[in-house]
């Protein structure tokens, strides 16, 4: 999403990707939701950003894989 001047369409696509991958892969769903988080942060939508980050973390935890959000917490970016 880096370089996008308007992250809203990218957020929409990332949300759609999360819906499509949800039945098949917690890791891909989490990654898609992580991009939603990034887009929400870029637009200053703090509450929506934190909600998306929580959903992404839940998917990574569900997948039992190494967390891709290393260095990021629900309270903000390190």
N, C-alpha and C positions, 0 to 999 in steps of 0.2 A: 504494500500500500504506500510505501515511501514514494514521494514525488507526486502523489495525487493531490490536486487542489480541491477536489470535491469528493470526500470519502463516502458520501451517502450511497451512491450506486454500488460501490465496492462492498459496503456493509450489507446491502440487500443481497448481493451475490453470495457473500460469506454465510449469511443466514440460510439461504437456500441450500448451500453446500452442506451445512450442518444438518439440515433436515434430511437430505438425501443419504448422508453417510451414517446417521444415527443408528439404523438397524444393523449396520455391517461393521462399523469400526469406531470404538470410543476414542481412539487416538486421532483419527481424521476428523471426527466430530469436534474434539477438543481444539485441534489446530484451526478449524474453521471458526469456532467460537472465539479463539484467541484473536483472529483477524477482525471479528466483530468488535472485540474489546479495543483493539487498536484504533479502529475507525471512530468508535464512540469517544475515545480519549481525544482524538484529533478535533472532534466537533465540540468538545467541552462538556459533553453529556456525562457528568460524573456518576450519577446514580445508575444510568444505563450501562456505563463502562464497568462499574463494580459488579453489577448483576451478571453481565456477560462473562466477566472474569471468574466469578464463582461457578457459573455453569461449565466453563472450560476446565477449571480445576476439578470439578466433579467428574467430568468425562475422563480426564487423565488418570484420576484415582481409580475410576471404574475399570480402566484398561490395564491397570497394574503395571504400567510402563514408567520409565524414568520421566519425570515431569519436564515438559518443554518450557514451562514458565519459570525455570530456574532464575532466581534474582528478582522475581516479581511477586508481590503479595497482594492480597485483596485490599490492603490499605494504600497501595500506590506503588510506583516504580522506585526501585533502589537507585 
